[in-house]
Amino acid sequence: MKILVSGFDPFGGEKINPAIEAVKLLPDEISGAKIIKVEIPTVRIKSLQKLEEVIEKEKPDVVLNIGQAGGRTDITVERVGINVDDFRIKDNEGNMPIDEKIKQDGADAYLVKVPIKAMVKKMLENNIPASVSNTAGTFVCNHVCYAMAYLAQTKYKNMKTGFIHIPFLPQQVLNKKNTASMPLETIVKGLTHAIEAVVENKEDIKECGGTTH
């Protein structure tokens, strides 16, 4: 099995992005699966072009994208990507689309195909704070989450895709009072266990992962 794992470069004025830093530290093999690591730009369209280039070359079984979600308290496994770019801030090339479709011929939303609840359970069993998330936002993270699911639906029908958001690193919140963070070592362990669950579970487990709001 081949698993492509991507991480974004820094954005929003930050000097570091825990996503790519964690991806770099992942083992080259997890539970027998080959891990292919790639850095992608925090730029709409270009992020997809980079991923599609690697997908075409490597033909991975799974594409798992990692992104920073500053302010979240745990590692969150996304359930769904929605077909809209509505950027609150500019991406790294100054793009700031409002209410634009990501794919004109795509559905309004796609559920990811990785076993999200098994991934959360595996992390929790290993004392890593984790939960299911029902929104990937409307910035470049959702742009990638949606577009990869679209690609799996339309072109690579045997490929599974997923997206994981991770918190700030401690050094990023020194001047952000009352903002959650997580050590890089913990994030790497969490992602490793999440990937183990992807390898181990062809289908997701049936457990409650919903929220009331």
N, C-alpha and C positions, 0 to 999 in steps of 0.2 A: 504493500500500500504506500502511496505517495500523498503527503499532506503539505500543501503550500500554505505557509503562515506569513502574513504581511503585517508590517507596522508602519505607521505614518511618521514623517519627519516633524520637527517642532512647528507649532503654529500659534497664532494669537498672542505673539509677543513673548512666548516662553522660549528659553534657551535649550530646553531638553524635552523630549517626548518619551514618557515611560513605555509607550507602545513599542517603538523600534528598539529601545534599550532592552526590554524584556525579550523580544523576539531574537535578538542577537545572542542571548544567553541560553536559549533553549537547546537541549541536546540535539545532535544530528539524527538520532534515532530514538523513537519513543514507542515502546511496546511492539517493536518489530517494524514500525512504520518509518519510512524515510521522511525527514523533515526538510523541506525546501524553504529557505528564509529570503524574504525580499523587503526592501524599503520602498515605500510608495510616497509620492508627493501629496501634501494636503491641498490638492487642487482638483476641482471638478473636471471631469473628462480625462485629464492627464493621468489621474490615479487609476482609472479604468483601463486606459491604454497600456499602462505598465503591467497591470495584472493580466490582461489578455495576452500580452506578449509572452509572459512567463507560462501561462496556461497552455498556450499553443505549443510551446517548446517542451514542457514537462509532462503535460497530460495528467495532472494530479487527480486523485480520487476524491480529495476533499480540499476545499479552499476555506481557510479560517482567517478572517481579518481581525486585527486587534487595534483598538483606538482608545485614546484618552478621554475620559469623562470627568473632568475636574469637578469636585463637589460630591461625587458619589462615594459612598462609604465602603463598598465591597466590589468584588469582581462580578459584573453583571453579564449574563449570557442573553443576547438579544433573540427575541422570538420572530420579529417581523421587520421587513423593510417596506417603506411606502414610496409611491411614485411622485415625489415632490422635492424640489430644491427650494428651500426658503431660508436663506442664510442670514443669521443675525449679525455675523461679522464677515469680513472679507476673507477669502481663502488666500493662500500664499502667492497668488498671482493677481490679486485684486478683484476676483470675481465675486459678485454678491447678487445672485439671482433671487427673485422673489416669485414664489408660486409657479415655478416652471417644472414641467414634467421631465423626469430623468430619461425615460424611454417613451416615445410617442405611441408605440404600438404595444406597450406593456400594460399589465393589469394594474389596478390601483394599489395593490399590495401583494407581496409574496411572503409566505412563511418560510423560514429557513428549514433545511433538511437535516441538519446535525441534531443529535439527541440532546436537546438543551437541558432537560430535567436530569438526565443521567450525568451530564457534565457538572451541573450544580451539586448534585448529591455526592459525586466523587470528591469535589473540592471540600464540601462541608465535612465529609468523613475524615478528611485529612487536615481539619482545623483551619481551613482557609475560608474567610467570610465570602459568601457568594449567593447570588439569587438570580431568578429569571427577570428580565426586563422586557416590557412591552412597548418601549419606544426607543429607537436609536437616534432620536432627534430629527432635524431636517438639514443638517450641515453635511460635510463630506463623509462622515462616518455612515450616515444613512444612505448617502449617494452610492457608496461602495456596497453596503449591505444589500440594498435593493438590486443594484445592477448585477452583482454576482449571482443572486437568486434568479434574476431574469435570464442570465446567460445559461444557468443550469437548466432552466425551464425550456429554453428555445434552441440551444446549440449543443451543450454537453449534458445530455439527459441522464447520464450515469454518475455525474459529479454532484457531490453534496457541498453546500456552502453554509457558512455561519459567521457570526460576528460577536466579539467579546469586547465590552468596555471595561477599562481599568481605572482606578483612582489616580490622583496626583502622587508623585513621590514626595517624601518628607521635605526635601530641599526646595520644592516648588511652593510650599505653603508657609515658608518662614515669615512672609509679610502678608499672609492671607489668614487673618484670625478666624478661629472656629471653623476651619475648612479641613475636611478629612484627607488623610493620605495613607499610603501603604508602602512598606519597604520593597525595594526592587526584588530582593531575594524571595519575599512572600509572593509577589506577583508571578515570578518565574515558576515557583512551585505550583501555584494555582493553575497556570496555563498548562503546565506539564500534566497535571492530573486531569484537567479538562480534555486534553488530547488523548490521554489514556482511555477516557470514557468514550470518545469518538471511535477509537479502534475496537473497543470491547463491546459496543452496543450497535448492532445493525438497525435496531428499532429503539425508539425512546421508551423510557419507563413510564408507567401510569401513576403519577403522584401529583398532588396539588402544588402548583407553582404560581397560582393567580393572586391577584390583589383586589381590594375593594375600590381603589381609586388610583 
